[in-house]
């Protein structure tokens, strides 16, 4: 295989100085050791990023990234099938494969399946909008797919970027998906969420079944699997950004309540305001359920009653404090009967 890694990094990689102190969700970073880490959410302490390593260099690894061998911490290709690892399995692999990282890394305060990693460990990052322009120029298939998705979703190219392997210029041999970032206001992205759900509901041919489940916010269009990732266009609309403070109150609590709003459930983390809430059997006032697992985006509705297990915290932002439960994994959220 031809080694084009350095050539492609010169083309796609952006220096850390261009971050401007802001780390957006769904952004890949290149580690100094050649690994690729995926940053999630918007709460990144100064000098750190909340991320997890998805690919690491390995001479005989199954993944070819621009001519270099890599192995993967979130999925594996075996016997002609793509298999995924759970979030806890991924974190355990971090600790076993990178002992030095394990010794000094801390679990991220909001995205519980991420680690806080020093920015000094990284050589640069990949800008989603720049990658979109480059990939559309390099790969006719991507140009066609992105334009088709733009037309179908009624989203202009100016509001789009790329994530996934395309963010660093790689087309994966075994995947047919295009991971598209959609930038928008909360209302713009909420309207698009409803449009996607409607398109999928009305046409079974668009349904995506992958890794043993149905994905309501992914859809097929013209033979291309479109996977939208929603990103806040305005910092002022981010409910859990870098300006919020998280105070842990109890390592584990159980909350029950009714979801009142799903507009922030398509981002990372998923944020659900609750009413009629109780925590460990005691009634609460204003309360928030925070889910740091994107696996179930698009699967909840307003009025849905839920029970969840996670860390009880206080979230302070703008001088206001709200209690919340942060849930690490989707299986710790249970839908209850009796919507309304």
PyMOL commands that set and color helices and strands:
alter all, ss='L'
color gray80, all
select helices_A, chain A and resi 5-12+16-19+87-97+99-104+119-121+128-138+140-153+157-159+164-168+186-202+204-206+235-237+294-296+330-332
alter helices_A, ss='H'
color red, helices_A
select strands_A, chain A and resi 13-14+27-31+36-39+48-57+63-65+68-72+75-78+81-84+106-107+115-118+122-126+160-162+177-184+209-210+213-214+218-221+224-232+245-259+270-279+282-283+287-291+305-317+320-327+333-336
alter strands_A, ss='S'
color yellow, strands_A
deselect
rebuild
show_as cartoon
